[in-house]
Amino acid sequence: MPNPFEYRDAVLYCEDVELTKIAEQAGTPCYVYSAGAILSRYRAYDDGLAGLPHRVCYAVKANSNLSVLRLLAQAGAGFDIVSGGELYRVLQAGGDPASVVFSGVGKTRAEIDYALEQGIHNFNCESEAEIALISSLATRLGKTASIAIRVNPDVDAATHPYISTGLKEHKFGIDIAEVESVYQRAATLPGISLDGVSCHIGSQLLAAAPLVEAARKLLALVGRLRAAGIAITELDLGGGLGVPYSPADDKPNIAAFLADIRTLVAGAGLFLLFEPGRSIVAEAGALLSRVLYRKKNGEKEFIIIDASMSELIRPALYDAHHEILPLRQSKFGTVKADVVGPVCESGDFLAVDRTVANVLPGDMVAAMTAGAYGFAMASNYNARPRPCEVLVEGATWRIVRTRETYADLTRGE
Ligand code: LLP
């Protein structure tokens, strides 16, 4: 399924469902996800690695709705988590703890204990102190924790600075120049088994070349570690493959990327892991919204909609581009405008100086490619209840998270 969203007779559909129907019945703002698109991207990874021992561990942070997780668990995916809360979500969705890798630079004692008790696959460790803590907690529980060390391969991912992670100056991983001595020291600790090497160099990479370069560096490292007597059996190449947000963006191809990786790892005797998030769910989702007002300040046109930075913070935080499409195409042409929300911040925009459909109050629009880091980064800022989420499967759809209520806003206070 290349793109689940398409116009049929000037009406925008997700799979076989008219989006205005969802917006009218579920209300706006509202996130909509295509199950078919999520599964097709997961399968592109799984098929691209067919014949090699591998596991595709979906990065839960991108979209942690239980129905999305359940869909992926049932398709055979593993999960990449970065918190105890994400592990809890995976378990609630019926995911197998033995398919879970635990990444992140600041795992707490309680989170490590929880993960050990649940029997996760392994920990991607980011510091010597963390390895020492896992060693002592596992020993106390009488367990052996499988460990990979997240290596910082010093590769420039050429993406937005906030989502680039693989350079020496970043907080992530352990410098590739120092990691061999860290493995040597860790090899003496009880309660852990040093099985893997991992990396994640950044997110929204529109070219696969930096990922392939990182893989090459990690493979060389695996060779050196094995020569030094550390029997590495697993290679985790992280996530990071990007998606086209604007029509001008390159369109990274999952199959082509994996074909390059296959050539590199052939015969290396490694169990391969990947942690894709965005490339599985981003294009499967859109945020539906209703136009509230139009106004002009001087020469500037504003389209004020009922979605905001509270529901989709990516434009404000990363200058991200999301296409804004009308749910029904009209004959009123286009207008150059800022598409903004009701939140009291000048940074509250979904598009700036953008030529968009000349939509009027009451019309509905969709912010596209919003399935990743959309709802997952939504907040209650300005005391806005978080939107509902809808999952589309063919010609049917259902609400997979209800819209928050005012009572939800004050719960716990
Ligand atoms: N593995 C690790 C260790 C990660 O830190 C990440 C993302 C992933 C996997 C998944 O990366 P992906 O395949 O989704 O690129 N909020 C930002 C993206 C932050 C990504 C953080 N780490 C955004 O909206 O663009």
Residues whose N, C-alpha, C, O or C-beta is under 5 A from the ligand:
A	BS01	LLP	A59 A62 S103 I163 H200 G202 S203 Q204 G238 G239 G240 L241 E275 P276 G277 R278 S279 R314 Y373
